[in-house]
Protein backbone atom coordinates (compact mmCIF):
# COMPACT_ATOMS: atom_id res chain seq x y z
CA UNK A 1 0.00 0.00 0.00
CA UNK A 2 2.84 2.39 0.84
CA UNK A 3 4.38 1.85 -2.59
CA UNK A 4 1.04 2.50 -4.28
CA UNK A 5 0.56 5.76 -2.36
CA UNK A 6 4.16 6.81 -3.04
CA UNK A 7 3.55 6.03 -6.71
CA UNK A 8 0.53 8.35 -6.77
CA UNK A 9 2.76 11.15 -5.55
CA UNK A 10 5.09 10.57 -8.53
CA UNK A 11 2.47 10.73 -11.31
CA UNK A 12 3.36 13.46 -13.82
CA UNK A 13 0.29 15.63 -13.18
CA UNK A 14 0.90 15.42 -9.43
CA UNK A 15 4.54 16.42 -9.80
CA UNK A 16 3.41 19.33 -12.00
CA UNK A 17 0.89 20.33 -9.36
CA UNK A 18 3.64 20.30 -6.71
CA UNK A 19 6.04 22.29 -8.89
CA UNK A 20 3.60 24.99 -9.95
CA UNK A 21 3.35 28.18 -7.93
CA UNK A 22 -0.28 28.80 -8.85
CA UNK A 23 -1.81 25.38 -9.62
CA UNK A 24 -2.13 24.08 -6.05
CA UNK A 25 -3.82 27.23 -4.68
CA UNK A 26 -6.22 27.22 -7.66
CA UNK A 27 -7.11 23.55 -7.12
CA UNK A 28 -7.50 24.24 -3.40
CA UNK A 29 -9.81 27.20 -4.10
CA UNK A 30 -11.88 25.11 -6.55
CA UNK A 31 -12.16 22.41 -3.88
CA UNK A 32 -13.45 24.95 -1.36
CA UNK A 33 -15.92 26.33 -3.95
CA UNK A 34 -17.18 22.82 -4.69
CA UNK A 35 -17.58 22.03 -1.01
CA UNK A 36 -19.45 25.30 -0.50
CA UNK A 37 -21.83 24.54 -3.36
CA UNK A 38 -22.30 20.97 -2.14
CA UNK A 39 -23.03 21.95 1.46
CA UNK A 40 -25.33 24.79 0.45
CA UNK A 41 -27.36 22.62 -1.90
CA UNK A 42 -27.54 19.75 0.62
CA UNK A 43 -28.59 22.06 3.44
CA UNK A 44 -31.28 23.79 1.35
CA UNK A 45 -32.55 20.45 0.01
CA UNK A 46 -32.70 18.85 3.46
CA UNK A 47 -34.29 21.91 5.03
CA UNK A 48 -36.97 21.88 2.31
CA UNK A 49 -37.63 18.21 3.01
CA UNK A 50 -37.91 19.08 6.71
CA UNK A 51 -40.55 21.70 5.92
CA UNK A 52 -38.71 24.98 5.32
CA UNK A 53 -39.39 27.17 2.26
CA UNK A 54 -42.93 25.82 1.89
CA UNK A 55 -43.74 28.48 -0.71
CA UNK A 56 -41.41 26.66 -3.13
CA UNK A 57 -42.65 23.48 -4.82
CA UNK A 58 -40.73 20.67 -3.14
CA UNK A 59 -40.21 18.36 -6.11
CA UNK A 60 -38.77 21.00 -8.45
CA UNK A 61 -36.72 22.65 -5.71
CA UNK A 62 -35.23 19.37 -4.53
CA UNK A 63 -34.57 18.20 -8.10
CA UNK A 64 -32.62 21.40 -8.88
CA UNK A 65 -30.62 21.18 -5.68
CA UNK A 66 -29.94 17.48 -6.19
CA UNK A 67 -28.40 18.21 -9.62
CA UNK A 68 -26.38 21.04 -8.09
CA UNK A 69 -25.20 18.74 -5.31
CA UNK A 70 -24.13 16.07 -7.81
CA UNK A 71 -22.15 18.58 -9.88
CA UNK A 72 -20.57 20.06 -6.76
CA UNK A 73 -19.72 16.59 -5.42
CA UNK A 74 -18.04 15.73 -8.73
CA UNK A 75 -15.98 18.92 -8.49
CA UNK A 76 -15.05 18.21 -4.87
CA UNK A 77 -14.13 14.63 -5.73
CA UNK A 78 -11.87 15.70 -8.61
CA UNK A 79 -10.15 18.54 -6.78
CA UNK A 80 -9.97 16.58 -3.52
CA UNK A 81 -8.29 13.70 -5.32
CA UNK A 82 -5.70 16.11 -6.72
CA UNK A 83 -5.07 17.62 -3.30
CA UNK A 84 -4.78 14.14 -1.79
CA UNK A 85 -2.35 13.01 -4.47
CA UNK A 86 0.26 15.60 -3.49
CA UNK A 87 0.76 13.96 -0.07
CA UNK A 88 -1.08 10.65 -0.46
CA UNK A 89 1.14 8.68 1.94
CA UNK A 90 0.79 11.27 4.67
CA UNK A 91 -2.96 11.83 4.29
CA UNK A 92 -3.79 8.12 4.10
CA UNK A 93 -2.14 7.62 7.49
CA UNK A 94 -4.12 10.39 9.19
CA UNK A 95 -7.10 9.24 11.31
CA UNK A 96 -8.96 12.47 10.54
CA UNK A 97 -8.64 11.84 6.79
CA UNK A 98 -9.96 8.30 7.23
CA UNK A 99 -12.78 9.71 9.36
CA UNK A 100 -13.67 12.13 6.57
CA UNK A 101 -13.74 9.33 3.99
CA UNK A 102 -15.93 7.21 6.29
CA UNK A 103 -18.33 10.12 6.78
CA UNK A 104 -18.56 10.61 2.99
CA UNK A 105 -19.39 6.91 2.56
CA UNK A 106 -22.06 7.14 5.27
CA UNK A 107 -23.51 10.28 3.65
CA UNK A 108 -23.59 8.46 0.30
CA UNK A 109 -25.34 5.46 1.85
CA UNK A 110 -27.84 7.83 3.46
CA UNK A 111 -28.48 9.43 0.07
CA UNK A 112 -28.96 6.05 -1.61
CA UNK A 113 -31.45 5.07 1.09
CA UNK A 114 -33.36 8.30 0.48
CA UNK A 115 -33.38 7.70 -3.28
CA UNK A 116 -34.64 4.16 -2.77
CA UNK A 117 -37.60 5.57 -0.85
CA UNK A 118 -38.18 8.09 -3.66
CA UNK A 119 -38.38 5.36 -6.28
CA UNK A 120 -41.94 6.25 -7.33
CA UNK A 121 -40.91 9.65 -8.68
CA UNK A 122 -42.45 11.73 -5.91
CA UNK A 123 -40.35 12.96 -3.06
CA UNK A 124 -41.03 10.69 -0.10
CA UNK A 125 -42.35 12.09 3.16
CA UNK A 126 -42.77 10.79 6.66
CA UNK A 127 -40.72 9.95 9.73
CA UNK A 128 -38.05 7.97 7.92
CA UNK A 129 -37.45 10.77 5.44
CA UNK A 130 -37.21 13.31 8.27
CA UNK A 131 -34.62 11.13 9.99
CA UNK A 132 -32.64 10.76 6.74
CA UNK A 133 -32.69 14.52 6.11
CA UNK A 134 -31.44 15.27 9.63
CA UNK A 135 -28.79 12.58 9.28
CA UNK A 136 -27.74 14.10 5.94
CA UNK A 137 -27.31 17.52 7.56
CA UNK A 138 -25.21 16.04 10.36
CA UNK A 139 -23.07 13.84 8.08
CA UNK A 140 -22.25 16.47 5.44
CA UNK A 141 -21.51 19.09 8.08
CA UNK A 142 -19.23 16.58 9.82
CA UNK A 143 -17.47 15.92 6.49
CA UNK A 144 -16.78 19.66 6.25
CA UNK A 145 -15.35 19.86 9.76
CA UNK A 146 -13.23 16.72 9.32
CA UNK A 147 -11.85 18.11 6.06
CA UNK A 148 -10.91 21.40 7.64
CA UNK A 149 -9.05 19.62 10.44
CA UNK A 150 -6.85 17.74 7.96
CA UNK A 151 -4.81 20.86 7.34
CA UNK A 152 -4.30 21.52 11.03
CA UNK A 153 -3.60 18.06 12.46
CA UNK A 154 -0.53 17.11 10.42
Backbone as JSON, one array per atom type, in Angstrom:
{
  "sequence": "XXXXXXXXXXXXXXXXXXXXXXXXXXXXXXXXXXXXXXXXXXXXXXXXXXXXXXXXXXXXXXXXXXXXXXXXXXXXXXXXXXXXXXXXXXXXXXXXXXXXXXXXXXXXXXXXXXXXXXXXXXXXXXXXXXXXXXXXXXXXXXXXXXXXXXXXXX",
  "N": [[0.82, -1.2, 0.0], [1.95, 1.22, 0.78], [3.81, 1.64, -1.25], [2.12, 1.97, -3.43], [0.77, 4.35, -2.72], [2.96, 6.08, -2.6], [3.65, 5.96, -5.25], [1.49, 7.28, -6.44], [2.07, 9.88, -5.72], [4.11, 10.4, -7.45], [3.14, 10.6, -10.01], [2.92, 12.2, -13.19], [1.16, 14.5, -13.5], [0.71, 15.1, -10.85], [3.25, 15.71, -9.9], [3.63, 17.99, -11.44], [1.67, 19.6, -10.35], [2.7, 19.94, -7.79], [5.01, 21.35, -8.4], [4.2, 23.73, -9.53], [3.59, 27.18, -8.97], [1.13, 28.4, -8.88], [-0.85, 26.48, -9.4], [-1.6, 24.63, -7.3], [-2.81, 26.32, -5.27], [-5.01, 27.2, -6.82], [-6.39, 24.8, -7.39], [-6.99, 24.12, -4.77], [-8.67, 26.28, -4.05], [-10.78, 25.81, -5.87], [-11.66, 23.41, -4.83], [-12.64, 24.22, -2.34], [-14.7, 25.92, -3.25], [-16.34, 24.01, -4.5], [-17.04, 22.41, -2.32], [-18.44, 24.3, -0.83], [-20.63, 24.8, -2.55], [-21.73, 22.24, -2.6], [-22.39, 21.77, 0.15], [-24.17, 23.89, 0.59], [-26.26, 23.33, -1.24], [-27.06, 20.81, -0.29], [-27.86, 21.43, 2.34], [-30.0, 23.26, 1.84], [-31.72, 21.6, 0.38], [-32.25, 19.53, 2.24], [-33.38, 21.01, 4.32], [-35.68, 21.91, 3.01], [-37.01, 19.5, 2.67], [-37.47, 18.97, 5.32], [-39.41, 20.81, 5.82], [-39.03, 23.57, 5.54], [-39.16, 26.63, 3.62], [-41.71, 26.47, 2.37], [-43.19, 27.78, 0.45], [-42.05, 27.23, -1.94], [-42.22, 24.86, -4.58], [-41.79, 21.56, -3.64], [-40.82, 19.25, -5.12], [-39.64, 20.25, -7.56], [-37.8, 22.08, -6.52], [-36.14, 20.45, -4.91], [-35.21, 18.7, -6.88], [-33.67, 20.43, -8.51], [-31.71, 21.25, -6.66], [-30.6, 18.79, -6.07], [-29.34, 18.1, -8.48], [-27.47, 20.17, -8.54], [-26.02, 19.51, -6.25], [-24.92, 17.05, -7.03], [-23.22, 17.87, -9.18], [-21.51, 19.58, -7.77], [-20.44, 17.76, -5.94], [-19.02, 16.13, -7.7], [-17.08, 17.96, -8.58], [-15.79, 18.45, -6.13], [-14.83, 15.9, -5.59], [-13.01, 15.49, -7.71], [-11.16, 17.67, -7.4], [-10.44, 17.24, -4.74], [-9.23, 14.75, -4.92], [-6.97, 15.44, -6.37], [-5.71, 17.16, -4.53], [-5.26, 15.34, -2.47], [-3.46, 13.64, -3.75], [-1.0, 14.89, -3.77], [0.19, 14.56, -1.29], [-0.22, 11.82, -0.64], [0.65, 9.53, 0.85], [1.03, 10.58, 3.4], [-1.52, 11.71, 4.02], [-3.2, 9.44, 3.89], [-2.48, 8.08, 6.14], [-3.5, 9.5, 8.19], [-5.76, 9.67, 10.87], [-7.92, 11.49, 10.9], [-8.34, 12.05, 8.22], [-9.16, 9.53, 7.32], [-11.46, 9.35, 8.81], [-12.97, 11.38, 7.61], [-13.33, 10.26, 5.04], [-14.83, 8.02, 5.73], [-17.14, 9.26, 6.72], [-18.07, 10.46, 4.37], [-18.73, 8.18, 2.9], [-20.79, 7.19, 4.53], [-22.62, 9.3, 4.28], [-23.17, 9.06, 1.57], [-24.38, 6.53, 1.54], [-26.62, 7.13, 3.04], [-27.86, 8.92, 1.29], [-28.41, 7.18, -0.87], [-30.25, 5.5, 0.36], [-32.32, 7.31, 0.8], [-32.97, 7.89, -1.89], [-33.87, 5.41, -2.69], [-36.26, 5.24, -1.31], [-37.59, 7.18, -2.68], [-38.36, 6.11, -5.03], [-40.73, 6.01, -6.57], [-40.96, 8.38, -7.97], [-42.13, 10.66, -6.84], [-41.24, 12.9, -4.21], [-40.4, 11.38, -1.23], [-42.14, 11.32, 1.94], [-42.54, 11.64, 5.5], [-41.72, 9.99, 8.68], [-39.33, 8.48, 8.41], [-38.06, 9.73, 6.27], [-37.67, 12.26, 7.33], [-35.84, 11.64, 9.36], [-33.7, 10.76, 7.75], [-33.08, 13.13, 6.38], [-32.23, 14.8, 8.48], [-30.06, 13.3, 9.35], [-28.5, 13.5, 7.04], [-27.86, 16.24, 7.07], [-26.27, 16.33, 9.39], [-24.2, 14.5, 8.75], [-22.98, 15.57, 6.34], [-22.17, 18.07, 7.27], [-20.38, 17.26, 9.2], [-18.48, 16.05, 7.56], [-17.43, 18.34, 6.37], [-16.23, 19.63, 8.61], [-14.36, 17.67, 9.4], [-12.73, 17.64, 7.13], [-11.64, 20.21, 7.21], [-10.05, 20.01, 9.46], [-7.98, 18.42, 8.61], [-5.9, 19.91, 7.5], [-4.82, 21.03, 9.76], [-4.01, 19.17, 11.59], [-1.7, 17.83, 10.93]],
  "CA": [[0.0, 0.0, 0.0], [2.84, 2.39, 0.84], [4.38, 1.85, -2.59], [1.04, 2.5, -4.28], [0.56, 5.76, -2.36], [4.16, 6.81, -3.04], [3.55, 6.03, -6.71], [0.53, 8.35, -6.77], [2.76, 11.15, -5.55], [5.09, 10.57, -8.53], [2.47, 10.73, -11.31], [3.36, 13.46, -13.82], [0.29, 15.63, -13.18], [0.9, 15.42, -9.43], [4.54, 16.42, -9.8], [3.41, 19.33, -12.0], [0.89, 20.33, -9.36], [3.64, 20.3, -6.71], [6.04, 22.29, -8.89], [3.6, 24.99, -9.95], [3.35, 28.18, -7.93], [-0.28, 28.8, -8.85], [-1.81, 25.38, -9.62], [-2.13, 24.08, -6.05], [-3.82, 27.23, -4.68], [-6.22, 27.22, -7.66], [-7.11, 23.55, -7.12], [-7.5, 24.24, -3.4], [-9.81, 27.2, -4.1], [-11.88, 25.11, -6.55], [-12.16, 22.41, -3.88], [-13.45, 24.95, -1.36], [-15.92, 26.33, -3.95], [-17.18, 22.82, -4.69], [-17.58, 22.03, -1.01], [-19.45, 25.3, -0.5], [-21.83, 24.54, -3.36], [-22.3, 20.97, -2.14], [-23.03, 21.95, 1.46], [-25.33, 24.79, 0.45], [-27.36, 22.62, -1.9], [-27.54, 19.75, 0.62], [-28.59, 22.06, 3.44], [-31.28, 23.79, 1.35], [-32.55, 20.45, 0.01], [-32.7, 18.85, 3.46], [-34.29, 21.91, 5.03], [-36.97, 21.88, 2.31], [-37.63, 18.21, 3.01], [-37.91, 19.08, 6.71], [-40.55, 21.7, 5.92], [-38.71, 24.98, 5.32], [-39.39, 27.17, 2.26], [-42.93, 25.82, 1.89], [-43.74, 28.48, -0.71], [-41.41, 26.66, -3.13], [-42.65, 23.48, -4.82], [-40.73, 20.67, -3.14], [-40.21, 18.36, -6.11], [-38.77, 21.0, -8.45], [-36.72, 22.65, -5.71], [-35.23, 19.37, -4.53], [-34.57, 18.2, -8.1], [-32.62, 21.4, -8.88], [-30.62, 21.18, -5.68], [-29.94, 17.48, -6.19], [-28.4, 18.21, -9.62], [-26.38, 21.04, -8.09], [-25.2, 18.74, -5.31], [-24.13, 16.07, -7.81], [-22.15, 18.58, -9.88], [-20.57, 20.06, -6.76], [-19.72, 16.59, -5.42], [-18.04, 15.73, -8.73], [-15.98, 18.92, -8.49], [-15.05, 18.21, -4.87], [-14.13, 14.63, -5.73], [-11.87, 15.7, -8.61], [-10.15, 18.54, -6.78], [-9.97, 16.58, -3.52], [-8.29, 13.7, -5.32], [-5.7, 16.11, -6.72], [-5.07, 17.62, -3.3], [-4.78, 14.14, -1.79], [-2.35, 13.01, -4.47], [0.26, 15.6, -3.49], [0.76, 13.96, -0.07], [-1.08, 10.65, -0.46], [1.14, 8.68, 1.94], [0.79, 11.27, 4.67], [-2.96, 11.83, 4.29], [-3.79, 8.12, 4.1], [-2.14, 7.62, 7.49], [-4.12, 10.39, 9.19], [-7.1, 9.24, 11.31], [-8.96, 12.47, 10.54], [-8.64, 11.84, 6.79], [-9.96, 8.3, 7.23], [-12.78, 9.71, 9.36], [-13.67, 12.13, 6.57], [-13.74, 9.33, 3.99], [-15.93, 7.21, 6.29], [-18.33, 10.12, 6.78], [-18.56, 10.61, 2.99], [-19.39, 6.91, 2.56], [-22.06, 7.14, 5.27], [-23.51, 10.28, 3.65], [-23.59, 8.46, 0.3], [-25.34, 5.46, 1.85], [-27.84, 7.83, 3.46], [-28.48, 9.43, 0.07], [-28.96, 6.05, -1.61], [-31.45, 5.07, 1.09], [-33.36, 8.3, 0.48], [-33.38, 7.7, -3.28], [-34.64, 4.16, -2.77], [-37.6, 5.57, -0.85], [-38.18, 8.09, -3.66], [-38.38, 5.36, -6.28], [-41.94, 6.25, -7.33], [-40.91, 9.65, -8.68], [-42.45, 11.73, -5.91], [-40.35, 12.96, -3.06], [-41.03, 10.69, -0.1], [-42.35, 12.09, 3.16], [-42.77, 10.79, 6.66], [-40.72, 9.95, 9.73], [-38.05, 7.97, 7.92], [-37.45, 10.77, 5.44], [-37.21, 13.31, 8.27], [-34.62, 11.13, 9.99], [-32.64, 10.76, 6.74], [-32.69, 14.52, 6.11], [-31.44, 15.27, 9.63], [-28.79, 12.58, 9.28], [-27.74, 14.1, 5.94], [-27.31, 17.52, 7.56], [-25.21, 16.04, 10.36], [-23.07, 13.84, 8.08], [-22.25, 16.47, 5.44], [-21.51, 19.09, 8.08], [-19.23, 16.58, 9.82], [-17.47, 15.92, 6.49], [-16.78, 19.66, 6.25], [-15.35, 19.86, 9.76], [-13.23, 16.72, 9.32], [-11.85, 18.11, 6.06], [-10.91, 21.4, 7.64], [-9.05, 19.62, 10.44], [-6.85, 17.74, 7.96], [-4.81, 20.86, 7.34], [-4.3, 21.52, 11.03], [-3.6, 18.06, 12.46], [-0.53, 17.11, 10.42]],
  "C": [[0.86, 1.26, 0.0], [3.44, 2.7, -0.52], [3.35, 2.45, -3.53], [0.83, 3.99, -4.0], [1.75, 6.62, -2.79], [4.15, 6.97, -4.56], [2.58, 7.12, -7.17], [1.22, 9.7, -6.72], [3.75, 11.44, -6.69], [4.46, 10.65, -9.92], [2.78, 12.12, -11.87], [2.48, 14.65, -13.45], [0.44, 16.06, -11.72], [2.22, 16.17, -9.23], [4.4, 17.84, -10.35], [2.63, 20.2, -11.02], [1.78, 20.8, -8.21], [4.59, 21.4, -7.16], [5.47, 23.66, -9.24], [3.34, 25.91, -8.76], [1.87, 28.48, -7.79], [-1.27, 27.63, -8.91], [-2.42, 24.88, -8.31], [-3.13, 25.03, -5.4], [-5.1, 27.3, -5.5], [-7.05, 25.96, -7.41], [-7.74, 23.6, -5.73], [-8.73, 25.16, -3.37], [-11.02, 26.55, -4.78], [-12.49, 24.04, -5.64], [-13.07, 23.09, -2.85], [-14.76, 25.42, -2.0], [-16.87, 25.15, -4.13], [-17.82, 22.39, -3.38], [-18.67, 23.02, -0.59], [-20.74, 25.08, -1.26], [-22.52, 23.25, -2.91], [-23.05, 21.15, -0.82], [-24.26, 22.84, 1.37], [-26.51, 24.06, -0.17], [-27.92, 21.52, -1.0], [-28.36, 20.36, 1.75], [-29.96, 22.56, 2.98], [-32.23, 22.64, 1.01], [-33.1, 19.77, 1.26], [-33.65, 19.72, 4.26], [-35.66, 21.94, 4.35], [-37.72, 20.6, 2.63], [-38.17, 18.24, 4.44], [-39.03, 20.1, 6.89], [-40.26, 23.18, 5.74], [-39.05, 25.36, 3.87], [-40.65, 26.57, 1.62], [-43.56, 26.52, 0.69], [-43.15, 27.96, -2.02], [-41.89, 25.23, -3.33], [-41.52, 22.5, -4.51], [-40.05, 19.87, -4.24], [-39.24, 19.1, -7.02], [-37.56, 21.56, -7.71], [-35.68, 21.59, -5.37], [-34.51, 18.82, -5.76], [-33.44, 19.13, -8.55], [-31.43, 21.29, -7.94], [-29.89, 19.84, -5.75], [-28.94, 17.51, -7.36], [-27.21, 19.09, -9.25], [-25.45, 20.28, -7.16], [-24.35, 17.71, -6.04], [-22.96, 16.74, -8.51], [-21.08, 19.05, -8.9], [-19.77, 18.89, -6.17], [-18.66, 16.12, -6.41], [-16.84, 16.67, -8.7], [-15.14, 18.7, -7.25], [-14.26, 16.91, -4.95], [-12.87, 14.78, -6.59], [-10.77, 16.53, -7.94], [-9.59, 17.92, -5.5], [-8.98, 15.47, -3.84], [-6.93, 14.31, -5.7], [-4.97, 16.58, -5.47], [-4.5, 16.43, -2.51], [-3.51, 13.6, -2.43], [-1.0, 13.65, -4.16], [0.98, 14.99, -2.29], [-0.04, 12.72, 0.31], [-0.64, 9.79, 0.73], [0.83, 9.29, 3.3], [-0.7, 11.32, 5.01], [-3.59, 10.48, 4.61], [-3.52, 7.58, 5.49], [-2.81, 8.44, 8.58], [-5.51, 9.89, 9.58], [-8.2, 10.22, 10.91], [-9.32, 12.36, 9.06], [-9.51, 10.6, 6.62], [-11.36, 8.53, 7.78], [-13.6, 10.44, 8.32], [-14.17, 11.19, 5.48], [-14.89, 8.44, 4.47], [-17.23, 8.01, 6.33], [-18.92, 10.31, 5.38], [-19.29, 9.33, 2.56], [-20.74, 6.79, 3.26], [-23.08, 8.11, 4.67], [-24.02, 9.74, 2.31], [-24.61, 7.34, 0.52], [-26.68, 6.05, 2.28], [-28.59, 8.36, 2.24], [-29.12, 8.29, -0.74], [-30.23, 5.5, -0.95], [-32.6, 6.02, 0.79], [-33.88, 8.08, -0.94], [-34.19, 6.41, -3.47], [-36.08, 4.4, -2.32], [-38.34, 6.43, -1.88], [-38.4, 7.39, -5.0], [-39.6, 5.66, -7.14], [-41.95, 7.55, -8.1], [-41.24, 10.84, -7.79], [-41.45, 11.72, -4.78], [-41.07, 12.29, -1.89], [-41.19, 11.62, 1.1], [-42.52, 11.11, 4.31], [-41.59, 10.78, 7.61], [-39.36, 9.48, 9.26], [-37.31, 9.02, 7.11], [-36.92, 11.91, 6.31], [-35.9, 12.88, 8.92], [-33.45, 11.14, 8.99], [-32.16, 12.17, 6.42], [-31.84, 15.08, 7.25], [-30.06, 14.59, 9.62], [-27.9, 13.14, 8.18], [-27.1, 15.41, 6.38], [-26.12, 17.28, 8.49], [-23.98, 15.46, 9.64], [-22.29, 14.81, 7.2], [-21.56, 17.6, 6.19], [-20.28, 18.49, 8.76], [-18.11, 16.36, 8.8], [-16.7, 17.23, 6.35], [-15.79, 19.88, 7.4], [-14.14, 18.91, 9.72], [-12.23, 17.18, 8.27], [-11.03, 19.32, 6.47], [-9.83, 21.04, 8.65], [-7.83, 18.95, 9.81], [-5.65, 18.67, 7.86], [-4.15, 21.29, 8.64], [-3.79, 20.41, 11.95], [-2.43, 17.28, 11.88], [0.74, 17.72, 10.9]]
}
